[in-house]
Amino acid sequence: MEPSPSDSRRKRWVLWISLAASFLPPFMASAVNVGLPDMGREFAQGASSLGAVASVFLFALAVCLAPAGKGLDLYGHARGLGTGCGVFALGCLGGALAPTFPLLLAARGLQGAGGALMTVGGVAILTEAFPPGERGRVLGVNVAAVYLGISLGPTLGGLLVDLAGWRLLFWVPLLPCGATLALLATLPGGLPRGTGRGVLDGVSCGLFGLGLSGLLWGVPRLPEPRGAAALAAGAILWGVFARRQLRSSNPLLDLRLFLRGRAYAFSNLAALLHYGATYGVTFLLSLFLQEIRGLSPRDAGLLLAVQPVVQTLFSPLAGRLSDRFDPGRLASLGMGLTGAGLGLLLFQDTRSSLALLAAAGAVQGLGFAFFSSPNTNAILGSVGRGDLGQASATLALMRVLGQSSSMALVAAVLNLRGLGAVPTGADPLGMVGAMRGCFGLYAGLSVLGVFLSLARGAKESAP
């Protein structure tokens, strides 16, 4: 049966809203990386402190994801997306006006909280609006929007920083935020309501947030006693949280989904490893290119854009292929390509050709494209409509936990080498050594991820 004109129009609007919600948070994440050296000079901060500008965003995003997933299932995916867009806009305004470094970090936290609602809501409304036969294609386009945000972040971010300084990075997203809210307010057919079944468990929210805080705060501070104590406390709280979720008839994060199918469980774990092996690369290379190799923010941004541009170009193709072939096999291929690109970065030093860095970025971009779209399709295609918010939140949580772990690894390596509080350009050889150490660990995680991805088995259908 052919879809009605009104149904087709609604699908198009939902797609545009989803693309905007998927574009804005990664755009800000990658654009801010290019402005870090200027922020460090203005606020007199070292490399470790500058890493907090990225980490606070991820931290807030991670803590809010599980409550966002449950809340959006209860009260409506589109409504939650609109709320997140408004909170994200407030964070942008706060960052643009921040007079001190702590207030800048607070604004980044607001962006992360809003980004959690946008991330969960954007994927959920897309999966809700399109049938399974069309889902891989539109999810591929959605993933392309994510990487378009990542690719435009360094490029456009470098131009904006050169033009008017890093604060302009926070002014620019306000316009697309307003446009997204306007589209939601005039969506054909109105905003669908949630299931309304159950309530948001405040105790579980507290256990989830505090446990995750202990884990994310503790890892970068190892092997210090305070880091070990925070890590242990976080692990205990998360154990209590997991036990509560498995016994609850109304879980905040339905961990039983991991027990119902191998595809869901192993696809999420593969996402955790993949993002853990890749997110810190842009942060390290941004500092390396500007502070050690002497490139301008614009030129550094153009070079860093190679990876996400390739991701953007190939993600729709990978999404279409995942509708026809086993998405698990395609994702495993993508993970292997990512590891190969990380291996090329081990040859970077203060004199190596920048063409090598561009080639490594291209290989990683191809790997990301063939991992992310098929992996997302495998996860969302293995659950029913009533669990789409949960599945979207869990996938986003795996991504953010991986990204946070990636940044925590960077912080740990820098601190172990005594470079955390040192200006980036003060010890070029030490910085290059720390980078190579991180890249080697990342490549190892990718190899492990290939085997984990292959372990998911054949494609599963949604219940």
N, C-alpha and C positions, 0 to 999 in steps of 0.2 A: 504494500500500500504506500502510495506517495504521501509524504508529509504535507500538511496544510501550509498555506503561506504564513499564517500566524505562528505555527510551530517552527517553521524554518527561520522566521525573523527572530523569534525568541532564542533559538540556538545560536544565531550569529551574535546577538547581544551578550548572551552568557559567555560565549567564547571570548569576546573582547574584554569583558569584565575580568574573566579568569586570567587572561594574558596580562592585563594591567597589574592585577594582584600578584602575579608570579614574577613580573618584571621589576617592580619597584624595590623590594627588599634586597635582592642580589645586586641591583644597580648601586644602591647605597653602600653595600658591603664592599664591592670592588672599587668604587670611586673613592671612598674614604682612604683606602690603602695608598693611593697615589698622593693624597694630601698629607700623609703622616709625617714626612720630613719637615714640611712647613709648620705643622702643629707642634712638632718637637722643638723647633727653634722658637716659636712664639711662647710656648709654655715651659720651656727649659726642661724637657723630659727625655729620658734615655730610651733605648730600644725596647726594654722590657715593659716600661710604662706605656709606650706607644702601642704595644701589643694589646693592652687593655682596651683601647678604643675599638678594636675588632672583637675582643673576647667578651666585653660587657654586652654588646649587641647579641652575640650568640648565646650568652648565659641567660639573658632575659627571654630570648626566643625559646630556648630549651625548657625553662621552668614553666612557661605559659602554654606549651604545646598540648600537654595532656588535658588540662582543664579546657583549653580551646576546643579540642576534638570532641570531648563529651558535651560541652556547652552548646556547640553548634549542632550536634545531633539532636539535642533537646529543644533548642529554641529557633533553629533555622540557619542553614549554611550561609545564605545570602545576607541575612541580617547581621550575623557575626562578622562577615567580611566587611560590611560597611562600618561597623564599630571599629574594627581593626584599622581600617583606612584612616578614620578620624584620629585615632591615637597615634598612628604612624606620622601623620601630618603635624601633630603637636610636637613630636620628637624632632622632626625636621626644623620646625620653628625654634625650638629650644637650642638645638645645635648651632643654628645660624647666629643666635644672639648670645651664646655662652661667653661670659667674661672670664671664667676660670676653667682649669682642666677638670676639676671634680664635677662642675655643672655640665661640661661637655659629655662626660661619662654618663651622667644622669639622663641627658637627652638621648644618648645612644641606647640606654636601657628602655626608655619609652618607645623608641623605634623598634626594638626587639619584641616588646610586648605586642605592639600593633602588628608587627610582621608575623607573629604566630597566628593570629586570627586570619590575616590575609592569606598566609600559606595554606592553612587547613581549608579555609572557605573556598579559595580559588580552585583547588583540585577537586574538592567535593562537589561544587555546583556543576563543574564540567562533566564529571563522571555521572552525576545525577541526570543531566540533560541529554546525554548521548547514549544510544544503545550499544551493546557490546561490539557489534560489527563495525562501528565507527569510532570506538573509544581509543584504540591504539593510535589512529591517525591524529585525533585532536590532542591526545596526551603527548604525542610527538611534537605537535605545534606548541603546546604548553611548555614542554621542556626547552624547545628552541627559544621561547620568550625568556625563560630563566637565563639561558646562556647569552641571549642578546643583551640582557641587563648586565651580565658579567662582562661581556665584551665591550659594551659602550661605556661601562664604568671607568676602566683605565683610560680609554681614548678620550671620551668627552670630559672625564674628570681631569685629565692632564691639561686639556685646553682651558677648562674653567679655572683651574689653579693658576695657570700662566696668565690668564686674563685678569682675574680679580681676587685671587687668593682662595684658600681652602673653604672659607665660609660660604662662598657661592655654591659649593656642593650641596649644602643643606637647603638653599632657597629653591633650587631647580625642581625637586620632586613635588613641591606644593601644587603646581599646576596639574600634573597627572592625577594626583590624589583627588583634587576637586572634580576633575572630569569623571573619575571612577564613581564618586559618590553621586554625581548627576545621572550617570547611566543606571545605577542601581535604583535611584528614585523614580525613574521612568521606564523600568523594565517591563516589557509587554507581559501581561498576565499577573503582574504584581510579584511580591516576594513570597515564596513558599514557606510555610511554617515547618518547624521541626516535629519530631515524633511526640514530644511532650511526655514521654514515658520516663519516669524516674526523676531523681533530683541530682544536683551537683554536690558530691560528697566533700564537705569542707575539710574533714580530718585527712582524707586521702590526698587532697590538694596540698595540705601542709606537709604531710610525709613525703610526697613526691618532690615538692620544692626544696625542702630542707635537705633531703637525701641527695638530690642532684647538686645542690649548692656545695655540700661537703665534698662530693666527688670532684667537681670541676674546680673548686678552690684548692683542694689538697694536692692534686696531681702535679701542677707546676711547681709546688714548693717542696717536693721530695728531693733529697732524703731528709730534710729538716724535720724535727719532731712535730712541729705544728702541722706540717703537711701530712705526715703519717696519721696524726690524731684526727684531722679533718677527714681523711680518706676512710679511716676505720668507722668514724661516726656516720659518714654518708652511706657506707656499705650496710651498716646495721639498720639505718632508717629505711633504706631501699628494700632490705629483706622483710622488714615489717610491712612496708607498703605492698610488696608482691604477695605476701601471705593474705593481706586484707583483700586485695583484688581478686585472688583466686577463690575466696570464700564468699564474695559479695554477689548478690543478684543484680546489683546495679553498679558495676565497676567503673571507676574513673578511666582506667586504661585496661581494656579487656585482654589480659595476658593469655586467656584461654584460646584466643585466636592463634597463638603460636603453637598450641598443642593439637589444633584441628587439621593442619596441613603443612607438609614440608615446604611447599612453594612459598607460603606466607612467611614462615619462620626463617628459612635460609635466604630468601630475597631481602628481608629486612637486615639480617646480619651482614649480608654482602654489601648493602648500602652503607652500613656503619663502617666497615673496613675501607670501602672505596673513598668515602669522604675523609676518613681519618688519614688516608695516604696522600691527599691532594690539597686540602684547603690551605695549609700553611705555606704552600709554594709561592703564591702570589705575594703574600706578606714579605717573605724573604727576598724574592726577586725585586720587589719594588724598592726596598732599602738598598739592595746590592747595586742596582742599576743607577740610582740617583746619587747615593752617598759614596760608592766605591768606584763605579765606572764613569761618574760625572754626567750622566744624561739628564736632560731637562724633564720635568714632569710630563710634558706632551710626548716627547720621544720615548720615555719609559712606558707611558700608557699605550702607545702604538705597538710597541714590541710585546707587551703583556697581553694585548688584544688578540694575538695570533691564536692562542688556545681557544678562547670562547667563540671566536668567529668560526673556526672549524666545527666546534660543537653545534653552533647555531645552524650551520649549513647542512650538517648530516643528521641532526636529531629527528627531523620529520621523516627522512628515509628510514632510519632505524625504527621509528614508531610504526610505520607501515609494514616493515618486514616482520615486526613482532606480532602483527595480526595474522600473518601467514605461516610463520615458523615458530619454533619453540623459543620463547623469549629468554629462557634460562641460558640456552647455548649462546645466544647473541650477547647477553650480558657478560658471560664468561669471556667471550672474545674481547669485549670492550675493556674488561678489567686487565686482561693480558696486555693490550695495547697501552693502557695507562702506565703499567709497570715498565714497559719498554721506554716510554717517554721519560719517566723518572730516572731510569738508568742513564739516559743521555745527559741528564743534568749533573751527574757525578763528575763530568769532565769540565765543568765550568770553573774558571779561575779569573784572576785579574787581567789576564792577557788573551783569553780564548775569544774566538770569533763569536760575535753576536748572532751570526747565522745559525750556529749550533743551538743557541737558546731558542731561536725561532723554530727550528726543526723539532726540538723537543716539545715545544708548545703545540705544534701541529699534530704530532703523534698522540700526545695526551688528549687533545681536543677530539680526535677521532675515537679514542678509547672512551672518553666521557659520553659521547653521543651514542655509541653502541652499547654502553652500559645503562645509562639512566632511563631512556625511553622504554626499552624492553623490561627493565627491572620494575619500573613503575607499573607497567601494564600487567606484569605477573602478580604484583601485590594486589592491586585494586580489582583485577579480574578474578581473584580467589575468594572474595568476600561478597556478601549480599548488600543490598541497598541500605539497610538499616545500620550497617557497620562501616559505611564509607567514611564518615567523619573520624571514627576510631582508626581506620586503616590509614587515612591521610595524615592524621596526627602522629601515628606511630612511625610512618615513613619519614615524615619531617623530623620527628624526634631522633631517629637513627642518623639522619643527615646532620642535624645540629650537634648531636653527641659526637659524631665523627669529626666535624669541623672544630668543635671545642677541644677534643682530644688532640687534634692536629696542632692547634695553637698552644695547647699545654705542653706538647712535646717540644715545640720551638722554645718556649719559655724555660723548660727544664734544661735543654741543651745549652742555651745561652747562659743560664745561671751556673751550670756546672763548669763552664769554661771561663767564668768570671766576666762575661760580656753584657750582663743584663742591664747595668746602670751606666755602661760606657757609651758615649756617642758612637753611632754606627761607623763613621768614617775614621775613627781614631785608631783602630786596629784592623786594617783590611785583611791581612793574612789570617788573623784569628776568626774574623767573620766568615771568610770563605771556608775555613775548616769546619766551623759550626754548621754552615749551610750544607756542606757535603755530608756531614754526619746525619743531618735531618733527612736529606734526600735518600741516603742509603737505607735508613729505617723505613721511609715511605715506600721505597721499592720492595722491601721485604714484606710489608703489609699487603701490597698489591698481589704478590705471588701467593700469599696465604689466601687472599680473597678469591683468586681464580678457583682454587680447590673447593672453597666453601660455596661458591656460586654453582659449580658443577654438581654439588651434593644435593641441590634442591629437587632433582628428579624431573619428571615430565610435567608439562603444563597442566594446571588444575583449573576446573571450571568453578564459577561462583556458586554457592549454595542457593 
